[in-house]
């Protein structure tokens, strides 16, 4: 029998799904797993208390909560449209703030970027090398929070809006003038190069 998803974790997941729907951001199982693991990292870092009753484990595609994966696996790689799990009736305000903080930092990052973030930063790799499904200690996730934030900011420093086919400030392909200036100083279109 599959382990059951707790009401607390279901409520956290539901809040991410609500934020995704409100912003027009699709959330797949992989993206949801990373957002929930980052929430655990944040709460451990700030309050030294876990957000989740379940363990975060090192699976092939990164840190994940097995019970949440099972609850969402029917969606495959498609966006999740809802959870079939009862949510916790009273949700702590601090935890709601943590979900909001994680969303603000990482909600706009695609699943592949979050995969990269959680593979390259934090304790995942160390525990995955011990064996797939190894529990990642929550304190280790908490210690990684500042590095996750820094890496997420680096991932998004020069991001282009989704579905922008042309890169350039006139097409809103740069987040701000600083990002445009950095790109222009690094890359010069061939029509602007002088032959020498």
C-alpha positions, 0 to 999 in steps of 0.5 A: 500500500502506498504511503498517504500524503499528510494534510500539511504537505497537501496544503503546502502543495495546494498553495503552490498550485493556487499561486501557479494558477493565479499567475498563469504558471504551469506546475508539474510534479517535478516543479512542485517537488522542488518548491516543496523541498525548498519550503522545507529548506526555508523553514528549517533555516529560519525557524529550525522547524520542519514544514513537512511531516514526511521525509525529503529523499534523494531520488533520481530527479532530485529531492522529493517527497515520495507521498507527494509524488504518488499523489501527483504521478497520474499527471506525468509531465503535464501540469497538475490540475488538482490534488486528491488529498485532504488538506490540513484544516488550520494552516499556520500563518508562518508557513503561508509566509514561507510558501510565499517567500519560496514562490517569490524566489523560485516560482517563476523558474521552470522545472528544469531550472529547479532541477538544476538548482537542487542538483548543483546546490545543497545536500542532494548529491551527497545523499543520492550517492549513498543510494536512491531514496536516501533521506536528506536530513532536514537540518542539511536542507536548512543549511543550504537555503542561503545558497539556494537563494543565491543560485535562484537569483543567478538563474533569473538574473538574465531570464527572458519572459516566457514565449519571447521569440526575440531577445532585446529590450524593445521586445521585453526580452531583458528583465531590465536595462542592467541585464540588457547592458550586461548582454550587450557588453558580452555579445555583439550581433554580427551586424554590429561587428566591424571587420578588421 
